[in-house]
Amino acid sequence: MGITDEDYAQAILVERVKKAQEKQKERIKEALKVTSPQAGSITVSTTTGALHYPTHVGHIGMKSEDLDHEAAKVSLDVLKNMWLMRWQDKWVNKDEITEDDFWRIAFVRLENVNKLERHILADNMQYVYRIIE
């Protein structure tokens, strides 16, 4: 018993779609490479085949090894109080936050629960953040 022409055509079509998705994924990665450290996180949905990629360019993220870091284990209230002790309610440049692993991880956690306000400075196109009290 062999494969039907219809099944064969379907298999060929599936392979072509997968190849097209991979090419599209590579083009997107190349386009984001210059502007986004998260470009490697582009994924393809296994159910719909849709591409998922970072929603805003320049996003600060966590890595799996960051989950063992002290900043990932401290409560959000403690992180918020530590932020207030370090920067009060001042606007902080993204580069200053990402210089230190502790503050990068704390930033990700606080941003994920909407505890930080974000603006972009028009004169130098830099993001700045401050804690929401």
HELIX and SHEET records of a PDB file:
HELIX    1   1 ASP A    5  LYS A   33  1                                  29    
HELIX    2   2 ALA A   39  SER A   41  5                                   3    
HELIX    3   3 SER A   64  ASP A   68  5                                   5    
HELIX    4   4 GLU A   70  LYS A   73  1                                   4    
HELIX    5   5 LEU A   76  TRP A   87  1                                  12    
HELIX    6   6 LYS A   94  THR A   98  1                                   5    
HELIX    7   7 ASP A  101  ASN A  112  1                                  12    
SHEET    1   A 2 THR A  43  VAL A  44  0                                        
SHEET    2   A 2 LEU A  51  HIS A  52 -1                                        
SHEET    1   B 3 VAL A  92  ASN A  93  0                                        
SHEET    2   B 3 GLN A 126  ILE A 131 -1                                        
SHEET    3   B 3 LEU A 116  LEU A 121 -1                                        
END                                                                             
